[in-house]
Amino acid sequence: MSGRTRPAPPMPVWERRPLSTRSRRLLLEGDVEGRYAGRDDADAGYRITMALALACSQPGREWTPADFHQALIYAPTRGGWWARKLRERKGTLYAENKLTAMLDKAREFAARNGTITGRNDALVQITEVRHAVEHLAWPARGGGAVDQKNLAARLTLCERVGGLDHTTALRPHAERMGCAKSTVEASDKRLVEIGWLELLEAGTGKNHGSRWRLKIPEPVEELLTRAAPGHSLPPTTPELATVPDPHTYTDTAALASVMAHDAFHHYGHGTSGARILTCLDVTEGLSPAQLQQATALHRTTVSRRLNKLAADGLVRESEGLYYLVHELAGPARLQPDERLLDQAAEQQGTTGLGERRRQRHARDRANYQRWISERATRSRPVRPRPVLVPEGVVDPDTGELLDEGWRGWDTSDPFRPTWLAPGAVPVPNRPFDPVEAACA
């Protein structure tokens, strides 16, 4: 027996080139949380592989194509099942070239969209978007108030998923906003045109929502930069103006927590009441003029909404200043109290309207899914082809042409006769008429 020692097994590539904890778990254990579910197995596998390619393309963690091939194709990792299946179907060379192209695409995306090394970096980007939304004036006329609600709901969803890319369907998003489906559609269209939203993938099928990305429009970034201390604020239009007082702004996190309640239904306190409530504080009072600046509402609207909120016990007035009641105070500036909000909804006569909207959306969703199932199983009726060559033109036994009006035509296919003899001329007294032949 020789004195040679057995060489140590090679270190796995994910040990030599560390990944984040979440990406490592995705590579070794697969999509256990269902974050990358697709329309079918192929779509889900492509999404998992693309997510791993992006994780291996972050600055400081760049993998070579050989490392990527080794981890997904030549190692029994659960996250590489799609790559190995691709190799079985189309060969090793095709699978390696496909993974190399995906890795190059991920590197271009990482270089173009900045570096995200963890959830904290993603939350910083979300906070920047939230700061931009909160420090802009959103006039109610023209749909600005609804757009602010839309962005507030999306920011909460982005914090939950950990990034500016998020997936949502139209009806659940309308329920989170507390408004109609058509209102959400119009708001999404406006935000896409302005530049706050980007549609990455339209939702199709039964249970797949649309993928969106939140971003700050370039005019807004320039405006906020010039509005910073030390810069002179240029004259702006009412549609694009910053809130003058930093203490009077609409807290979008608080707005997202109360805007879907029945108390702030369109027939109750409405969106204007929710926006005013989220501007108030339990210790620092605000005057109606300050609330008008913060919400870009008309002064009569602010006065009318404040009176209704005070009558329902949601705000209190002292010496011309308005405060948030203690029952709604919390560490996040506003802590919804369900009992108090339910009483306000009962006084406004809007109790149960949110549940009615959810039931209506459930019926619409069930009808849509049933329609998709019926369309998939429904067969199209077979229409009979018109016979253009009538009976009696050709002898069925000998194939002899009996009607001289068809001289020069190939009548072997009675459904589609073709003209073969360029020099042949049909009989003048009886030209060929396809309509007449079809009706014969």
C-alpha positions, 0 to 999 in steps of 0.5 A, spaced: 500 500 500 502 506 497 503 512 502 499 517 497 494 520 500 487 521 497 486 528 494 481 533 497 474 533 493 474 540 490 470 546 493 463 547 490 463 554 486 458 557 491 463 556 497 469 559 493 464 565 490 459 566 496 452 569 494 447 572 499 444 568 503 437 568 499 441 567 493 444 561 496 438 558 498 435 559 492 441 555 488 441 549 493 434 548 495 430 551 489 424 556 490 421 553 496 417 560 497 414 560 490 417 567 489 418 565 481 412 561 479 411 562 472 405 560 467 408 553 466 414 549 468 419 552 463 417 559 465 418 558 472 425 555 471 427 561 466 425 566 472 429 562 477 435 561 472 435 569 471 434 570 478 441 566 479 444 569 474 443 576 477 445 574 483 452 572 480 453 578 477 453 583 482 459 587 483 464 583 488 460 577 486 461 576 479 461 569 476 465 566 470 461 563 465 464 556 467 462 557 474 455 558 472 455 552 468 458 548 474 453 550 479 447 549 475 449 544 469 454 539 472 452 540 480 445 536 483 443 543 485 435 544 485 436 551 483 439 548 476 433 543 474 431 547 468 438 548 466 440 540 466 433 539 463 435 544 457 441 540 457 438 533 456 433 536 450 438 540 446 445 538 448 451 541 452 453 546 447 446 549 447 445 549 454 452 552 456 451 558 450 444 559 453 446 560 460 452 564 458 447 569 454 443 569 460 449 571 465 451 577 460 444 579 460 444 579 467 451 583 468 448 589 463 442 589 467 446 590 474 450 595 471 444 599 468 440 599 474 445 600 480 448 595 485 443 591 490 447 587 495 441 586 500 434 587 502 437 594 506 439 597 499 433 595 496 429 599 502 433 605 501 431 605 494 424 604 496 425 610 501 427 615 496 421 614 492 417 615 498 420 621 499 419 624 492 412 622 493 411 625 499 414 632 498 410 633 492 403 636 491 398 632 488 392 636 487 385 632 487 383 635 480 386 631 474 386 625 479 392 627 483 389 624 489 388 617 486 395 617 483 398 618 490 394 613 493 396 608 488 403 610 489 402 609 497 399 602 496 405 600 491 410 602 496 407 598 501 407 592 496 414 594 494 417 594 502 413 587 503 417 584 497 424 587 498 424 591 491 421 596 486 419 590 482 413 588 484 407 584 482 399 585 483 393 584 479 388 589 478 382 587 482 386 586 489 390 593 488 383 596 487 381 593 494 388 596 497 386 603 494 379 602 496 376 605 489 373 602 483 377 598 478 376 603 472 379 608 477 385 604 478 386 603 470 386 610 469 391 612 475 396 606 472 395 609 465 397 616 468 403 614 472 406 610 466 405 616 462 408 621 467 414 616 468 412 613 475 411 606 473 413 601 468 410 595 466 415 589 465 410 584 464 402 584 463 399 579 467 395 573 463 391 567 465 388 565 471 392 567 477 398 571 474 398 579 475 402 584 472 409 585 473 411 593 475 417 597 477 416 603 481 421 609 479 422 617 480 421 621 473 427 625 471 423 632 472 421 630 479 428 628 481 431 635 478 426 638 482 427 635 488 435 636 487 434 644 486 429 644 492 434 642 497 437 646 501 442 651 498 439 651 491 434 656 489 427 653 487 425 654 480 418 656 478 414 650 477 407 648 474 401 646 479 402 639 477 409 639 479 410 643 485 414 641 492 410 642 498 413 648 501 413 646 509 417 640 510 412 638 516 406 638 512 406 632 508 402 626 507 405 620 510 404 615 505 405 609 509 399 612 514 395 613 508 396 606 505 393 603 512 387 607 512 385 609 505 381 602 504 377 602 510 369 603 509 370 610 513 374 613 507 369 610 502 367 615 496 361 616 499 364 617 506 370 621 508 373 620 501 380 620 499 381 627 501 379 626 508 384 620 508 389 625 506 388 630 511 388 625 517 395 622 515 398 629 515 396 631 522 399 629 529 397 628 536 402 633 539 403 638 533 397 642 531 396 644 523 392 650 521 387 649 515 392 653 511 397 649 512 393 643 511 391 646 504 398 647 502 400 639 504 394 636 500 393 641 494 386 641 496 381 647 496 380 651 502 373 650 502 374 642 501 379 642 507 374 646 512 368 641 510 372 635 511 375 637 517 368 639 520 366 632 518 372 628 521 371 632 528 364 630 528 366 623 527 371 623 533 377 622 528 381 629 529 380 634 535 380 642 534 384 647 539 385 654 538 384 654 530 389 648 530 387 641 528 390 635 532 390 627 531 386 624 536 390 620 541 386 613 539 389 614 532 396 615 535 402 610 534 409 610 533 408 610 525 405 617 526 398 614 525 395 607 528 389 605 525 384 604 531 378 599 528 373 600 533 373 608 532 374 607 524 368 602 524 364 607 528 366 613 523 363 608 517 357 607 521 355 614 522 357 616 514 353 610 512 358 606 508 359 600 513 360 594 508 361 597 502 368 595 502 366 588 503 361 589 497 366 591 492 370 585 494 365 580 493 363 583 486 371 582 484 370 575 487 364 574 482 368 577 476 374 573 477 370 567 478 366 569 471 373 570 468 376 564 470 370 560 468 370 563 461 378 562 460 376 554 461 370 554 457 374 558 451 380 552 452 375 546 451 371 550 446 372 547 439 370 552 433 365 549 428 368 546 421 365 550 416 364 546 409 368 548 403 364 551 397 365 547 391 367 551 385 367 546 380 359 544 379 357 537 377 357 535 370 363 539 368 368 533 368 366 526 367 367 522 373 369 515 370 374 518 364 376 525 367 374 528 360 372 535 360 364 536 358 363 543 359 368 547 354 367 553 359 372 550 363 377 549 358 384 551 360 382 550 368 385 545 372 379 542 375 382 536 379 381 539 386 373 541 385 374 546 391 380 550 388 380 550 381 387 553 378 388 556 371 393 553 367 393 555 360 395 562 359 393 562 351 386 559 352 380 563 352 374 561 356 367 560 351 365 568 350 358 566 351 359 563 358 365 566 362 367 562 368 363 565 374 366 562 381 360 565 385 355 562 380 359 556 380 359 555 388 351 556 388 350 551 382 
